[in-house]
Amino acid sequence: MDWPDPGQLRRVGSYRFDDPAGEVGIEALLVTRGGPVQQVVLTYRAAPLEGAGEHLIATMEHSVLGRRWVYDGTGDPVALAAYQRALAGLQHQAALEVWEGDTLVETREPTVHLTVWDPAASPDGLSVRFAREPGAVETGSPALLATWDGGSGVVATA
């Protein structure tokens, strides 16, 4: 991602989707570096995603889950399917659950809240367009409107 402004990177907020299969973590971060808010969609996987090397951002070690492959979610089919369902009003954002072993110790509500504007009739065949910089609603198009402390904007459209 090309950052137009210098300065300290600051997290504005985030939201998550659950993968129905429970295999892939899907998270979007809204960040700024003194300029416009930028959206970064990430997926976390237990194994490399075949054929998606150009979308690999990093590998990391999770304290409980072990090694994770972190991808630009805009190129991950599981994330794309979640956004297709969201744009049809069928996928809701998820709270972040914090676990210690087998014990749930905390549930954190999202700091970004999503609203579906003009939902699609069906998720089938929707082409998802991500907004790197959350913007205005395009009329006649299903959209995910994100609201956070101090702002709002469309983060994805069909």
C-alpha positions as CSV (number, residue, x, y, z in Angstrom):
1,M,0.0,0.0,0.0
2,D,1.3,3.4,-0.9
3,W,1.0,5.8,2.0
4,P,0.5,9.4,0.9
5,D,1.2,11.0,4.2
6,P,4.2,10.7,6.5
7,G,3.7,10.3,10.2
8,Q,2.8,7.8,12.9
9,L,0.5,5.0,11.8
10,R,-2.7,5.1,14.0
11,R,-5.4,2.5,14.1
12,V,-8.8,4.1,13.8
13,G,-10.8,0.9,14.3
14,S,-11.5,-2.6,13.0
15,Y,-14.2,-5.1,12.1
16,R,-14.2,-8.8,11.5
17,F,-16.2,-11.5,9.7
18,D,-16.4,-15.2,10.7
19,D,-15.5,-17.8,8.2
20,P,-18.5,-20.3,8.2
21,A,-15.9,-23.1,8.0
22,G,-14.0,-21.7,10.9
23,E,-10.7,-21.9,9.1
24,V,-9.8,-18.4,8.0
25,G,-9.7,-15.2,10.1
26,I,-11.0,-12.2,8.2
27,E,-10.3,-8.7,9.6
28,A,-10.3,-5.2,8.3
29,L,-8.3,-2.5,9.9
30,L,-9.0,1.2,9.4
31,V,-5.8,3.2,9.8
32,T,-4.4,6.6,9.1
33,R,-1.0,8.2,9.0
34,G,-2.1,11.8,9.4
35,G,-4.2,11.9,6.2
36,P,-7.3,10.1,4.9
37,V,-8.4,6.8,6.6
38,Q,-7.2,3.8,4.7
39,Q,-8.7,0.3,4.9
40,V,-6.5,-2.8,5.0
41,V,-8.4,-6.2,4.6
42,L,-6.4,-9.1,6.0
43,T,-6.9,-12.9,6.2
44,Y,-5.1,-15.3,8.6
45,R,-4.6,-18.9,7.5
46,A,-3.1,-22.0,9.1
47,A,-1.4,-22.9,5.8
48,P,-0.3,-21.1,2.6
49,L,-3.1,-20.3,0.1
50,E,-2.2,-22.1,-3.1
51,G,-1.6,-19.7,-6.0
52,A,-1.9,-16.6,-3.9
53,G,1.8,-15.8,-3.3
54,E,1.4,-12.2,-4.7
55,H,-1.2,-11.5,-1.9
56,L,1.0,-12.9,1.0
57,I,1.9,-10.1,3.4
58,A,3.8,-12.0,6.1
59,T,3.9,-15.0,8.3
60,M,3.5,-14.7,12.0
61,E,3.4,-16.8,15.2
62,H,0.1,-16.7,17.1
63,S,0.4,-17.5,20.8
64,V,-2.2,-20.2,20.7
65,L,-2.8,-21.1,17.0
66,G,0.9,-21.2,15.9
67,R,2.2,-20.1,12.5
68,R,-0.3,-18.0,10.5
69,W,0.0,-16.9,6.9
70,V,-1.3,-13.3,6.5
71,Y,-2.8,-12.3,3.2
72,D,-4.2,-9.2,1.6
73,G,-7.9,-10.2,2.0
74,T,-8.9,-8.6,-1.3
75,G,-7.3,-11.5,-3.0
76,D,-8.5,-14.3,-0.7
77,P,-11.6,-16.2,-1.9
78,V,-12.8,-16.8,1.7
79,A,-12.8,-13.1,2.4
80,L,-14.4,-12.3,-1.0
81,A,-17.2,-14.8,-0.2
82,A,-17.8,-13.2,3.2
83,Y,-18.1,-9.7,1.7
84,Q,-20.5,-11.1,-1.0
85,R,-22.7,-12.5,1.8
86,A,-22.4,-9.2,3.7
87,L,-23.4,-7.2,0.7
88,A,-26.5,-9.4,0.4
89,G,-27.3,-8.9,4.1
90,L,-26.5,-12.5,4.9
91,Q,-23.1,-12.2,6.7
92,H,-22.9,-10.1,9.9
93,Q,-19.7,-8.8,11.5
94,A,-18.3,-10.7,14.4
95,A,-17.0,-9.7,17.8
96,L,-13.4,-10.6,18.7
97,E,-13.2,-13.4,21.1
98,V,-10.1,-13.7,23.3
99,W,-9.3,-17.2,24.4
100,E,-6.7,-18.6,26.9
101,G,-6.5,-22.3,25.9
102,D,-10.1,-23.6,26.0
103,T,-11.4,-20.7,28.1
104,L,-13.1,-17.6,26.6
105,V,-11.8,-14.7,28.7
106,E,-13.1,-11.7,26.8
107,T,-15.3,-10.6,24.0
108,R,-14.5,-7.3,22.3
109,E,-17.2,-5.5,20.3
110,P,-16.1,-4.1,17.0
111,T,-14.8,-0.5,16.9
112,V,-16.3,-0.1,13.4
113,H,-19.9,-0.9,12.8
114,L,-21.2,-2.0,9.4
115,T,-24.6,-1.3,7.8
116,V,-25.7,-2.8,4.5
117,W,-27.1,-0.2,2.2
118,D,-29.4,-1.4,-0.6
119,P,-28.5,-5.1,-0.1
120,A,-28.2,-7.4,-3.1
121,A,-30.9,-10.0,-3.7
122,S,-28.3,-12.8,-3.6
123,P,-24.6,-13.1,-3.0
124,D,-24.1,-15.3,-6.0
125,G,-21.9,-13.8,-8.6
126,L,-21.4,-10.5,-6.9
127,S,-18.2,-8.8,-7.8
128,V,-16.8,-7.1,-4.7
129,R,-15.0,-3.8,-4.9
130,F,-13.1,-2.8,-1.9
131,A,-12.5,0.9,-1.0
132,R,-8.9,1.3,0.2
133,E,-10.1,4.8,1.2
134,P,-13.6,4.6,2.6
135,G,-15.8,6.9,0.5
136,A,-19.4,8.0,-0.3
137,V,-22.3,5.7,-1.2
138,E,-22.7,5.1,-5.0
139,T,-26.4,5.1,-5.7
140,G,-27.9,1.9,-7.2
141,S,-25.2,-0.3,-5.8
142,P,-25.2,-2.5,-2.7
143,A,-22.7,-1.1,-0.2
144,L,-21.2,-1.7,3.2
145,L,-21.2,1.5,5.2
146,A,-18.7,1.6,8.0
147,T,-19.1,4.0,11.0
148,W,-16.3,4.6,13.5
149,D,-15.6,7.1,16.2
150,G,-15.2,10.3,14.2
151,G,-16.2,9.2,10.7
152,S,-17.9,6.9,8.3
153,G,-17.6,5.7,4.7
154,V,-18.3,2.9,2.3
155,V,-15.7,0.1,2.6
156,A,-17.1,-2.3,-0.1
157,T,-19.6,-2.2,-2.9
158,A,-20.9,-4.8,-5.4
